Amino acid sequence: MRMNSETLIDRQQTANKMYELVGRHSDDLNVVYAKYKGDLIPVSGLPLQEFYMRVRSIPFQIDNKPVELLLRPCYCFALANAGRGLDCKKKAVLMASWINENMGRKHFRFVATSNRPDRRITHTYPEIKINGEWLPLDATYQTNKIFIKNGITKKVIL
């Protein structure tokens, strides 16, 4: 397994790396399999709602400071299958990879948000473009719902 190490400097550089991971490795979803309706299929073939629910069910886990990991989709699933949780950036890469494989690059973007009164950005997730409208696809927390994002005090498109 080849790994690259790079210091994440700021929000935009981190987002650029996330876009790069999705662009280069979203096809990982074609070699990771899941049971669906009695069959074993690539996770890229799951309906969006089903894929969202599976990613959302992976526990949330922040990386240990000062190390921050950005991983290609197959490694995200490997961590999850090993009983580890994923942070918002890893779940965002998974969701954006599904969109990229099924709809193409023009149908997703990453956003950074805050739900804090001081508007400090602390979270990221993808949005999906459906019928010309950008909808949130935040599978980070198990209480989230598809296409719904409440309590945003600041949002930056990355």
BELSUL-V99773 format. One line per field, one symbol per residue. psi: psi as a letter, one per 40 degrees, with the letter a starting at -180 (. if undefined). A space follows every 50 residues. Layout:
psi->???
This chain:
psi->hhiihhhhdiddddddddddddddededeeehiihhfeihiiddeiiddd ddddddehihhiihiehhhhiidddddddddeeiiiaddddddddddddd dddideeiiiihiieidefhheiiiiihhhfehhiifhedieeiihehhi fheihhh.
